[in-house]
Amino acid sequence: MKGQIKISNKKIIYAIPEYREGRGDVSKIVYEGGKEIYMPFHIRTLPRKLAYENYLDIIALKRRLQEELGQKNILPYPFNKDLIFIPVKVRRPRVKKDGAFGYVNYIWIEDIEKEGNYSKLIFKDKSTLKVLQNYKTLKRRMMQGAWLLECFLPQLQYPINQNRENSICREDLQGIIGQLMEIYKEL
């Protein structure tokens, strides 16, 4: 566990797979303000790492999303109200194991423009990303993102008894769990 690369999920706009000379297939993560970092792992690893850092059970989340959305693959991932990844096709793979899909943060999407057979995503900070999907598919993904934000994430929240004083909220519990995980990593 020591020496593991930590990903800050603060203000991620999108994460896409990219070929880099001398490094092969890596994950490019773009943050607010245009800051780019390249992570030395496959894009399929990114949701697992973010789930681990947000103390989520990715397998249970994936199973529940498969049931709710009625699809097995290419799922969106709601980590919290500020980070809802929806999958978009961003490239044509060179070999079979290379991924074609990346993830965009639904919260940051401002508009979608049609460009021939494909589309362009416009983000709140006015940056853009060309995607290899048609407009209708992206609109459907946007509807999934809205549903995740409005309906799915509130179901994951733990109800807090309003009559009880000194109750612990979910954020407090996540902080405590995070501290315990850091202690466990040091052992």
Rosetta constraint file for C-alpha pairs under 8 A:
AtomPair CA 1 CA 185 HARMONIC 5.84 0.50
AtomPair CA 2 CA 185 HARMONIC 6.56 0.50
AtomPair CA 2 CA 186 HARMONIC 7.32 0.50
AtomPair CA 6 CA 53 HARMONIC 7.90 0.50
AtomPair CA 7 CA 49 HARMONIC 7.69 0.50
AtomPair CA 7 CA 50 HARMONIC 7.08 0.50
AtomPair CA 7 CA 53 HARMONIC 7.98 0.50
AtomPair CA 8 CA 12 HARMONIC 7.95 0.50
AtomPair CA 9 CA 50 HARMONIC 7.25 0.50
AtomPair CA 9 CA 83 HARMONIC 7.30 0.50
AtomPair CA 10 CA 31 HARMONIC 7.89 0.50
AtomPair CA 11 CA 31 HARMONIC 5.67 0.50
AtomPair CA 11 CA 32 HARMONIC 5.60 0.50
AtomPair CA 11 CA 82 HARMONIC 7.68 0.50
AtomPair CA 11 CA 83 HARMONIC 7.82 0.50
AtomPair CA 12 CA 29 HARMONIC 7.12 0.50
AtomPair CA 12 CA 30 HARMONIC 6.09 0.50
AtomPair CA 12 CA 31 HARMONIC 4.46 0.50
AtomPair CA 12 CA 32 HARMONIC 6.43 0.50
AtomPair CA 12 CA 83 HARMONIC 7.42 0.50
AtomPair CA 12 CA 105 HARMONIC 6.72 0.50
AtomPair CA 13 CA 29 HARMONIC 7.79 0.50
AtomPair CA 13 CA 30 HARMONIC 5.70 0.50
AtomPair CA 13 CA 31 HARMONIC 5.26 0.50
AtomPair CA 13 CA 32 HARMONIC 6.20 0.50
AtomPair CA 13 CA 104 HARMONIC 6.12 0.50
AtomPair CA 13 CA 105 HARMONIC 5.30 0.50
AtomPair CA 13 CA 108 HARMONIC 6.04 0.50
AtomPair CA 13 CA 123 HARMONIC 7.76 0.50
AtomPair CA 14 CA 29 HARMONIC 6.01 0.50
AtomPair CA 14 CA 30 HARMONIC 5.48 0.50
AtomPair CA 14 CA 31 HARMONIC 7.23 0.50
AtomPair CA 14 CA 102 HARMONIC 7.66 0.50
AtomPair CA 14 CA 103 HARMONIC 5.66 0.50
AtomPair CA 14 CA 104 HARMONIC 4.13 0.50
AtomPair CA 14 CA 105 HARMONIC 5.67 0.50
AtomPair CA 15 CA 27 HARMONIC 6.60 0.50
AtomPair CA 15 CA 28 HARMONIC 5.49 0.50
AtomPair CA 15 CA 29 HARMONIC 4.30 0.50
AtomPair CA 15 CA 30 HARMONIC 6.21 0.50
AtomPair CA 15 CA 43 HARMONIC 7.66 0.50
AtomPair CA 15 CA 102 HARMONIC 5.77 0.50
AtomPair CA 15 CA 103 HARMONIC 5.21 0.50
AtomPair CA 15 CA 104 HARMONIC 6.30 0.50
AtomPair CA 16 CA 27 HARMONIC 5.72 0.50
AtomPair CA 16 CA 28 HARMONIC 5.31 0.50
AtomPair CA 16 CA 29 HARMONIC 6.62 0.50
AtomPair CA 16 CA 43 HARMONIC 6.69 0.50
AtomPair CA 16 CA 90 HARMONIC 7.20 0.50
AtomPair CA 16 CA 101 HARMONIC 7.08 0.50
AtomPair CA 16 CA 102 HARMONIC 4.14 0.50
AtomPair CA 16 CA 103 HARMONIC 6.16 0.50
AtomPair CA 17 CA 25 HARMONIC 6.72 0.50
AtomPair CA 17 CA 26 HARMONIC 5.82 0.50
AtomPair CA 17 CA 27 HARMONIC 4.64 0.50
AtomPair CA 17 CA 28 HARMONIC 6.05 0.50
AtomPair CA 17 CA 42 HARMONIC 7.08 0.50
AtomPair CA 17 CA 43 HARMONIC 5.59 0.50
AtomPair CA 17 CA 90 HARMONIC 7.98 0.50
AtomPair CA 17 CA 99 HARMONIC 6.86 0.50
AtomPair CA 17 CA 100 HARMONIC 7.36 0.50
AtomPair CA 17 CA 101 HARMONIC 7.31 0.50
AtomPair CA 17 CA 102 HARMONIC 6.07 0.50
AtomPair CA 18 CA 25 HARMONIC 5.73 0.50
AtomPair CA 18 CA 26 HARMONIC 5.52 0.50
AtomPair CA 18 CA 27 HARMONIC 6.05 0.50
AtomPair CA 18 CA 28 HARMONIC 6.39 0.50
AtomPair CA 19 CA 23 HARMONIC 7.63 0.50
AtomPair CA 19 CA 24 HARMONIC 5.34 0.50
AtomPair CA 19 CA 25 HARMONIC 4.62 0.50
AtomPair CA 19 CA 26 HARMONIC 6.28 0.50
AtomPair CA 20 CA 24 HARMONIC 5.20 0.50
AtomPair CA 20 CA 25 HARMONIC 6.37 0.50
AtomPair CA 20 CA 26 HARMONIC 6.90 0.50
AtomPair CA 23 CA 40 HARMONIC 7.84 0.50
AtomPair CA 25 CA 40 HARMONIC 7.86 0.50
AtomPair CA 25 CA 41 HARMONIC 7.46 0.50
AtomPair CA 25 CA 42 HARMONIC 6.54 0.50
AtomPair CA 25 CA 98 HARMONIC 7.48 0.50
AtomPair CA 26 CA 38 HARMONIC 6.49 0.50
AtomPair CA 26 CA 39 HARMONIC 5.88 0.50
AtomPair CA 26 CA 40 HARMONIC 5.16 0.50
AtomPair CA 26 CA 41 HARMONIC 5.36 0.50
AtomPair CA 26 CA 42 HARMONIC 5.59 0.50
AtomPair CA 26 CA 43 HARMONIC 7.10 0.50
AtomPair CA 27 CA 38 HARMONIC 5.59 0.50
AtomPair CA 27 CA 39 HARMONIC 5.11 0.50
AtomPair CA 27 CA 40 HARMONIC 6.66 0.50
AtomPair CA 27 CA 41 HARMONIC 6.16 0.50
AtomPair CA 27 CA 42 HARMONIC 5.94 0.50
AtomPair CA 27 CA 43 HARMONIC 5.30 0.50
AtomPair CA 27 CA 46 HARMONIC 7.99 0.50
AtomPair CA 28 CA 36 HARMONIC 6.75 0.50
AtomPair CA 28 CA 37 HARMONIC 5.83 0.50
AtomPair CA 28 CA 38 HARMONIC 4.59 0.50
AtomPair CA 28 CA 39 HARMONIC 6.43 0.50
AtomPair CA 29 CA 36 HARMONIC 5.66 0.50
AtomPair CA 29 CA 37 HARMONIC 5.35 0.50
AtomPair CA 29 CA 38 HARMONIC 6.30 0.50
AtomPair CA 29 CA 39 HARMONIC 7.61 0.50
AtomPair CA 30 CA 34 HARMONIC 6.10 0.50
AtomPair CA 30 CA 35 HARMONIC 5.68 0.50
AtomPair CA 30 CA 36 HARMONIC 4.53 0.50
AtomPair CA 30 CA 37 HARMONIC 6.63 0.50
AtomPair CA 31 CA 35 HARMONIC 5.17 0.50
AtomPair CA 31 CA 36 HARMONIC 6.37 0.50
AtomPair CA 32 CA 125 HARMONIC 7.14 0.50
AtomPair CA 33 CA 125 HARMONIC 7.19 0.50
AtomPair CA 34 CA 127 HARMONIC 7.80 0.50
AtomPair CA 41 CA 45 HARMONIC 6.63 0.50
AtomPair CA 41 CA 46 HARMONIC 7.84 0.50
AtomPair CA 42 CA 46 HARMONIC 7.27 0.50
AtomPair CA 43 CA 47 HARMONIC 7.94 0.50
AtomPair CA 43 CA 99 HARMONIC 7.17 0.50
AtomPair CA 43 CA 102 HARMONIC 6.83 0.50
AtomPair CA 44 CA 48 HARMONIC 7.69 0.50
AtomPair CA 44 CA 99 HARMONIC 7.66 0.50
AtomPair CA 45 CA 49 HARMONIC 6.33 0.50
AtomPair CA 46 CA 50 HARMONIC 6.15 0.50
AtomPair CA 47 CA 51 HARMONIC 5.97 0.50
AtomPair CA 47 CA 58 HARMONIC 7.94 0.50
AtomPair CA 47 CA 77 HARMONIC 7.30 0.50
AtomPair CA 48 CA 52 HARMONIC 6.16 0.50
AtomPair CA 48 CA 58 HARMONIC 6.45 0.50
AtomPair CA 49 CA 53 HARMONIC 6.26 0.50
AtomPair CA 50 CA 54 HARMONIC 6.09 0.50
AtomPair CA 50 CA 79 HARMONIC 7.64 0.50
AtomPair CA 51 CA 55 HARMONIC 5.96 0.50
AtomPair CA 51 CA 56 HARMONIC 4.89 0.50
AtomPair CA 51 CA 57 HARMONIC 6.75 0.50
AtomPair CA 51 CA 58 HARMONIC 5.94 0.50
AtomPair CA 51 CA 79 HARMONIC 6.71 0.50
AtomPair CA 52 CA 56 HARMONIC 6.00 0.50
AtomPair CA 52 CA 57 HARMONIC 7.50 0.50
AtomPair CA 52 CA 58 HARMONIC 7.88 0.50
AtomPair CA 54 CA 79 HARMONIC 6.98 0.50
AtomPair CA 55 CA 174 HARMONIC 7.33 0.50
AtomPair CA 55 CA 177 HARMONIC 7.82 0.50
AtomPair CA 55 CA 178 HARMONIC 7.71 0.50
AtomPair CA 56 CA 61 HARMONIC 7.71 0.50
AtomPair CA 56 CA 79 HARMONIC 7.67 0.50
AtomPair CA 57 CA 61 HARMONIC 6.15 0.50
AtomPair CA 58 CA 62 HARMONIC 5.89 0.50
AtomPair CA 59 CA 63 HARMONIC 6.19 0.50
AtomPair CA 60 CA 64 HARMONIC 6.17 0.50
AtomPair CA 61 CA 65 HARMONIC 6.13 0.50
AtomPair CA 62 CA 66 HARMONIC 6.10 0.50
AtomPair CA 62 CA 75 HARMONIC 7.64 0.50
AtomPair CA 62 CA 77 HARMONIC 7.93 0.50
AtomPair CA 63 CA 67 HARMONIC 6.40 0.50
AtomPair CA 64 CA 68 HARMONIC 6.14 0.50
AtomPair CA 65 CA 69 HARMONIC 5.76 0.50
AtomPair CA 65 CA 70 HARMONIC 7.84 0.50
AtomPair CA 65 CA 75 HARMONIC 7.36 0.50
AtomPair CA 66 CA 70 HARMONIC 5.46 0.50
AtomPair CA 66 CA 71 HARMONIC 5.24 0.50
AtomPair CA 66 CA 72 HARMONIC 5.39 0.50
AtomPair CA 66 CA 73 HARMONIC 7.86 0.50
AtomPair CA 66 CA 75 HARMONIC 7.58 0.50
AtomPair CA 67 CA 71 HARMONIC 7.35 0.50
AtomPair CA 71 CA 75 HARMONIC 7.55 0.50
AtomPair CA 74 CA 87 HARMONIC 6.38 0.50
AtomPair CA 75 CA 86 HARMONIC 7.22 0.50
AtomPair CA 75 CA 87 HARMONIC 6.74 0.50
AtomPair CA 76 CA 84 HARMONIC 7.24 0.50
AtomPair CA 76 CA 85 HARMONIC 5.44 0.50
AtomPair CA 76 CA 86 HARMONIC 4.40 0.50
AtomPair CA 76 CA 87 HARMONIC 5.92 0.50
AtomPair CA 76 CA 144 HARMONIC 7.76 0.50
AtomPair CA 76 CA 145 HARMONIC 7.48 0.50
AtomPair CA 77 CA 84 HARMONIC 5.77 0.50
AtomPair CA 77 CA 85 HARMONIC 4.97 0.50
AtomPair CA 77 CA 86 HARMONIC 6.55 0.50
AtomPair CA 78 CA 83 HARMONIC 6.39 0.50
AtomPair CA 78 CA 84 HARMONIC 4.25 0.50
AtomPair CA 78 CA 85 HARMONIC 6.16 0.50
AtomPair CA 78 CA 148 HARMONIC 6.67 0.50
AtomPair CA 78 CA 149 HARMONIC 7.74 0.50
AtomPair CA 78 CA 153 HARMONIC 7.19 0.50
AtomPair CA 79 CA 83 HARMONIC 5.60 0.50
AtomPair CA 79 CA 84 HARMONIC 5.94 0.50
AtomPair CA 79 CA 85 HARMONIC 7.83 0.50
AtomPair CA 80 CA 84 HARMONIC 6.63 0.50
AtomPair CA 80 CA 153 HARMONIC 7.26 0.50
AtomPair CA 81 CA 149 HARMONIC 6.42 0.50
AtomPair CA 81 CA 153 HARMONIC 7.26 0.50
AtomPair CA 82 CA 107 HARMONIC 6.39 0.50
AtomPair CA 83 CA 105 HARMONIC 5.86 0.50
AtomPair CA 83 CA 106 HARMONIC 7.33 0.50
AtomPair CA 83 CA 107 HARMONIC 6.82 0.50
AtomPair CA 84 CA 104 HARMONIC 7.90 0.50
AtomPair CA 84 CA 105 HARMONIC 5.28 0.50
AtomPair CA 84 CA 106 HARMONIC 5.47 0.50
AtomPair CA 84 CA 107 HARMONIC 6.74 0.50
AtomPair CA 84 CA 145 HARMONIC 6.84 0.50
AtomPair CA 84 CA 148 HARMONIC 7.75 0.50
AtomPair CA 84 CA 149 HARMONIC 7.64 0.50
AtomPair CA 85 CA 103 HARMONIC 5.37 0.50
AtomPair CA 85 CA 104 HARMONIC 5.35 0.50
AtomPair CA 85 CA 105 HARMONIC 4.71 0.50
AtomPair CA 85 CA 106 HARMONIC 6.13 0.50
AtomPair CA 85 CA 145 HARMONIC 7.91 0.50
AtomPair CA 86 CA 103 HARMONIC 5.37 0.50
AtomPair CA 86 CA 104 HARMONIC 5.49 0.50
AtomPair CA 86 CA 105 HARMONIC 6.43 0.50
AtomPair CA 86 CA 106 HARMONIC 6.31 0.50
AtomPair CA 86 CA 141 HARMONIC 6.58 0.50
AtomPair CA 86 CA 142 HARMONIC 7.78 0.50
AtomPair CA 86 CA 145 HARMONIC 6.64 0.50
AtomPair CA 87 CA 101 HARMONIC 6.11 0.50
AtomPair CA 87 CA 102 HARMONIC 5.65 0.50
AtomPair CA 87 CA 103 HARMONIC 4.54 0.50
AtomPair CA 87 CA 104 HARMONIC 6.52 0.50
AtomPair CA 87 CA 141 HARMONIC 7.68 0.50
AtomPair CA 88 CA 101 HARMONIC 5.30 0.50
AtomPair CA 88 CA 102 HARMONIC 5.49 0.50
AtomPair CA 88 CA 103 HARMONIC 5.94 0.50
AtomPair CA 88 CA 104 HARMONIC 7.10 0.50
AtomPair CA 88 CA 131 HARMONIC 6.63 0.50
AtomPair CA 88 CA 132 HARMONIC 7.73 0.50
AtomPair CA 88 CA 133 HARMONIC 7.19 0.50
AtomPair CA 88 CA 138 HARMONIC 7.66 0.50
AtomPair CA 89 CA 100 HARMONIC 5.53 0.50
AtomPair CA 89 CA 101 HARMONIC 4.24 0.50
AtomPair CA 89 CA 102 HARMONIC 6.25 0.50
AtomPair CA 89 CA 131 HARMONIC 5.76 0.50
AtomPair CA 89 CA 132 HARMONIC 5.30 0.50
AtomPair CA 89 CA 133 HARMONIC 6.13 0.50
AtomPair CA 90 CA 100 HARMONIC 5.96 0.50
AtomPair CA 90 CA 101 HARMONIC 5.71 0.50
AtomPair CA 90 CA 102 HARMONIC 6.31 0.50
AtomPair CA 90 CA 130 HARMONIC 7.05 0.50
AtomPair CA 90 CA 131 HARMONIC 4.76 0.50
AtomPair CA 90 CA 132 HARMONIC 5.46 0.50
AtomPair CA 91 CA 100 HARMONIC 5.05 0.50
AtomPair CA 91 CA 101 HARMONIC 7.14 0.50
AtomPair CA 91 CA 131 HARMONIC 7.64 0.50
AtomPair CA 91 CA 132 HARMONIC 6.72 0.50
AtomPair CA 92 CA 100 HARMONIC 5.62 0.50
AtomPair CA 93 CA 97 HARMONIC 7.94 0.50
AtomPair CA 93 CA 98 HARMONIC 5.31 0.50
AtomPair CA 93 CA 99 HARMONIC 6.13 0.50
AtomPair CA 93 CA 100 HARMONIC 5.52 0.50
AtomPair CA 94 CA 98 HARMONIC 6.70 0.50
AtomPair CA 104 CA 108 HARMONIC 7.97 0.50
AtomPair CA 104 CA 109 HARMONIC 7.94 0.50
AtomPair CA 105 CA 109 HARMONIC 6.99 0.50
AtomPair CA 106 CA 142 HARMONIC 7.09 0.50
AtomPair CA 106 CA 145 HARMONIC 5.95 0.50
AtomPair CA 108 CA 123 HARMONIC 5.43 0.50
AtomPair CA 108 CA 124 HARMONIC 5.55 0.50
AtomPair CA 109 CA 121 HARMONIC 6.89 0.50
AtomPair CA 109 CA 122 HARMONIC 6.15 0.50
AtomPair CA 109 CA 123 HARMONIC 4.51 0.50
AtomPair CA 109 CA 124 HARMONIC 6.14 0.50
AtomPair CA 110 CA 121 HARMONIC 7.77 0.50
AtomPair CA 110 CA 122 HARMONIC 5.68 0.50
AtomPair CA 110 CA 123 HARMONIC 4.96 0.50
AtomPair CA 110 CA 124 HARMONIC 5.26 0.50
AtomPair CA 111 CA 121 HARMONIC 6.15 0.50
AtomPair CA 111 CA 122 HARMONIC 5.13 0.50
AtomPair CA 111 CA 123 HARMONIC 6.86 0.50
AtomPair CA 112 CA 119 HARMONIC 6.80 0.50
AtomPair CA 112 CA 120 HARMONIC 5.79 0.50
AtomPair CA 112 CA 121 HARMONIC 4.78 0.50
AtomPair CA 112 CA 122 HARMONIC 6.07 0.50
AtomPair CA 112 CA 135 HARMONIC 7.45 0.50
AtomPair CA 112 CA 138 HARMONIC 7.82 0.50
AtomPair CA 113 CA 119 HARMONIC 5.57 0.50
AtomPair CA 113 CA 120 HARMONIC 5.13 0.50
AtomPair CA 113 CA 121 HARMONIC 6.49 0.50
AtomPair CA 113 CA 122 HARMONIC 7.65 0.50
AtomPair CA 113 CA 135 HARMONIC 7.46 0.50
AtomPair CA 114 CA 118 HARMONIC 6.26 0.50
AtomPair CA 114 CA 119 HARMONIC 4.49 0.50
AtomPair CA 114 CA 120 HARMONIC 6.38 0.50
AtomPair CA 114 CA 134 HARMONIC 7.45 0.50
AtomPair CA 114 CA 135 HARMONIC 5.94 0.50
AtomPair CA 115 CA 119 HARMONIC 4.93 0.50
AtomPair CA 115 CA 120 HARMONIC 6.64 0.50
AtomPair CA 117 CA 133 HARMONIC 7.48 0.50
AtomPair CA 117 CA 134 HARMONIC 5.81 0.50
AtomPair CA 118 CA 130 HARMONIC 7.76 0.50
AtomPair CA 118 CA 131 HARMONIC 6.38 0.50
AtomPair CA 118 CA 132 HARMONIC 5.18 0.50
AtomPair CA 118 CA 133 HARMONIC 5.11 0.50
AtomPair CA 118 CA 134 HARMONIC 4.74 0.50
AtomPair CA 118 CA 135 HARMONIC 6.87 0.50
AtomPair CA 119 CA 130 HARMONIC 6.12 0.50
AtomPair CA 119 CA 131 HARMONIC 5.56 0.50
AtomPair CA 119 CA 132 HARMONIC 6.68 0.50
AtomPair CA 119 CA 133 HARMONIC 6.17 0.50
AtomPair CA 119 CA 134 HARMONIC 5.80 0.50
AtomPair CA 119 CA 135 HARMONIC 5.87 0.50
AtomPair CA 120 CA 128 HARMONIC 6.65 0.50
AtomPair CA 120 CA 129 HARMONIC 5.64 0.50
AtomPair CA 120 CA 130 HARMONIC 4.41 0.50
AtomPair CA 120 CA 131 HARMONIC 5.87 0.50
AtomPair CA 121 CA 128 HARMONIC 5.46 0.50
AtomPair CA 121 CA 129 HARMONIC 5.18 0.50
AtomPair CA 121 CA 130 HARMONIC 6.35 0.50
AtomPair CA 121 CA 131 HARMONIC 7.34 0.50
AtomPair CA 122 CA 126 HARMONIC 6.07 0.50
AtomPair CA 122 CA 127 HARMONIC 6.03 0.50
AtomPair CA 122 CA 128 HARMONIC 4.62 0.50
AtomPair CA 122 CA 129 HARMONIC 6.80 0.50
AtomPair CA 123 CA 127 HARMONIC 5.47 0.50
AtomPair CA 123 CA 128 HARMONIC 6.10 0.50
AtomPair CA 133 CA 137 HARMONIC 6.48 0.50
AtomPair CA 133 CA 138 HARMONIC 6.82 0.50
AtomPair CA 134 CA 138 HARMONIC 6.55 0.50
AtomPair CA 135 CA 139 HARMONIC 6.21 0.50
AtomPair CA 136 CA 140 HARMONIC 6.28 0.50
AtomPair CA 137 CA 141 HARMONIC 6.32 0.50
AtomPair CA 138 CA 142 HARMONIC 6.12 0.50
AtomPair CA 139 CA 143 HARMONIC 6.26 0.50
AtomPair CA 140 CA 144 HARMONIC 6.38 0.50
AtomPair CA 141 CA 145 HARMONIC 6.27 0.50
AtomPair CA 142 CA 146 HARMONIC 6.24 0.50
AtomPair CA 143 CA 147 HARMONIC 6.15 0.50
AtomPair CA 144 CA 148 HARMONIC 6.11 0.50
AtomPair CA 145 CA 149 HARMONIC 6.25 0.50
AtomPair CA 146 CA 150 HARMONIC 6.04 0.50
AtomPair CA 147 CA 151 HARMONIC 5.37 0.50
AtomPair CA 147 CA 152 HARMONIC 6.50 0.50
AtomPair CA 148 CA 152 HARMONIC 4.56 0.50
AtomPair CA 148 CA 153 HARMONIC 5.87 0.50
AtomPair CA 149 CA 153 HARMONIC 5.66 0.50
AtomPair CA 149 CA 154 HARMONIC 7.64 0.50
AtomPair CA 150 CA 154 HARMONIC 6.90 0.50
AtomPair CA 151 CA 155 HARMONIC 6.70 0.50
AtomPair CA 152 CA 156 HARMONIC 6.84 0.50
AtomPair CA 153 CA 157 HARMONIC 6.79 0.50
AtomPair CA 157 CA 170 HARMONIC 7.56 0.50
AtomPair CA 158 CA 170 HARMONIC 6.99 0.50
AtomPair CA 160 CA 167 HARMONIC 7.33 0.50
AtomPair CA 160 CA 169 HARMONIC 7.15 0.50
AtomPair CA 161 CA 167 HARMONIC 7.56 0.50
AtomPair CA 168 CA 172 HARMONIC 6.20 0.50
AtomPair CA 168 CA 173 HARMONIC 6.87 0.50
AtomPair CA 169 CA 173 HARMONIC 6.50 0.50
AtomPair CA 170 CA 174 HARMONIC 6.13 0.50
AtomPair CA 171 CA 175 HARMONIC 6.20 0.50
AtomPair CA 172 CA 176 HARMONIC 6.29 0.50
AtomPair CA 173 CA 177 HARMONIC 6.05 0.50
AtomPair CA 174 CA 178 HARMONIC 5.96 0.50
AtomPair CA 175 CA 179 HARMONIC 6.25 0.50
AtomPair CA 176 CA 180 HARMONIC 6.25 0.50
AtomPair CA 177 CA 181 HARMONIC 6.11 0.50
AtomPair CA 178 CA 182 HARMONIC 6.26 0.50
AtomPair CA 179 CA 183 HARMONIC 6.35 0.50
AtomPair CA 180 CA 184 HARMONIC 6.12 0.50
AtomPair CA 181 CA 185 HARMONIC 6.10 0.50
AtomPair CA 182 CA 186 HARMONIC 6.43 0.50
AtomPair CA 183 CA 187 HARMONIC 6.66 0.50
